[in-house]
Amino acid sequence: MTSEEFARLLEDFTRAAESGDGARFATHFTEDAVYHDYIYGPHSGRADIAHMMQNLFHRDAADYRWEMFDPVCNGDLGYAWSLSSFTSTVPDFAGKPVVIDGMSRFVLRDGLIAEYRESVNGGVAMQQLGVAPDRMAKVFRRWSGWLQDSPETKAYLARPKGSRRA
């Protein structure tokens, strides 16, 4: 995929996410894709990704906006910085606006997304919502577990300092 093609994919990808149409959003992914969401966890396959976007994310967020900046792509791997914003519809936080930034990593195959990962400081979002510290701690423990249990982290920690992945 060229950088220009990647930029066009991201434009349509974010507009589909904003629309709340899960099926439209899922068309940007391969049949076996995995979407790693920092709130809702990993979702595998188009149907599960569509469900996450339409029935989880858009259930909890109104007025959603998402824009990608500075996309870079080497053919099968792409990155972009983003800003996103929404108004919470979660009963405990209804009506509270949130804006966050993040970095996204896209593994690309045949013009589609085969794997999506994001790095977002969710603590910033939770502070804007007014989440209680004990509830934040529970979420941070879950995120820490996902990070520590990932195959990439385990392989990284197993290598001695100074060594690099072959």
Residue pairs with C-beta under 8 A, 6 or more apart in sequence:
1 9
1 73
1 75
1 76
1 78
1 108
1 111
2 73
2 75
3 71
3 72
3 73
5 73
5 111
6 71
6 72
6 73
6 78
6 106
6 108
7 71
9 28
9 111
9 113
10 68
10 71
10 78
10 80
11 68
12 28
13 25
13 28
13 68
13 113
14 66
14 67
14 68
14 82
16 24
16 25
16 27
16 28
17 25
17 53
17 57
17 64
17 66
18 64
18 65
18 66
19 25
20 53
20 54
20 58
20 64
21 54
22 49
22 50
22 51
22 52
22 53
22 54
22 55
22 58
23 50
23 54
25 49
25 50
25 53
25 54
26 46
26 47
26 49
26 50
26 53
27 46
28 112
28 113
29 35
29 46
29 49
29 112
29 113
29 114
29 116
30 109
30 110
30 112
30 113
30 114
31 45
31 46
32 44
32 45
32 114
33 44
33 45
33 46
33 49
33 112
33 113
33 114
33 115
33 116
34 42
34 43
34 44
34 114
34 115
34 116
35 42
35 43
35 44
35 49
35 52
35 115
35 116
36 42
36 115
36 116
36 117
36 118
37 43
37 52
37 57
37 118
38 102
38 118
38 119
38 120
38 122
38 143
39 57
39 122
40 52
40 56
40 57
41 146
43 49
43 51
43 52
57 64
58 64
59 89
60 88
60 89
60 90
61 86
61 87
61 88
61 89
62 86
62 87
62 88
62 89
63 85
63 86
63 87
64 84
64 85
64 86
65 83
65 84
65 85
65 86
66 82
66 83
66 84
67 82
67 83
67 84
68 80
68 81
68 82
68 104
69 80
69 81
69 82
69 83
70 80
70 81
71 78
71 79
71 80
72 78
72 79
72 80
73 79
73 106
73 108
75 108
76 107
76 108
76 109
77 105
77 106
77 107
77 108
78 105
78 106
78 108
79 103
79 104
79 105
79 106
80 103
80 104
80 106
81 101
81 102
81 103
81 104
82 101
82 102
82 103
82 104
83 99
83 100
83 101
84 99
84 100
84 101
84 102
85 97
85 98
85 99
85 100
86 97
86 98
87 95
87 96
87 97
87 98
88 94
88 95
88 96
88 97
88 98
88 129
90 129
93 129
93 130
93 131
96 128
96 129
96 130
97 128
98 125
98 128
98 129
99 128
100 120
100 121
100 122
100 124
100 125
101 120
101 121
102 118
102 119
102 120
102 121
103 118
103 119
103 120
104 116
104 117
104 118
104 119
105 115
105 116
105 117
105 118
105 119
106 113
106 115
106 116
107 113
107 114
107 115
107 116
108 114
122 139
122 143
123 136
123 140
126 135
126 136
126 139
131 139
147 153
148 154
155 165
156 165
159 165
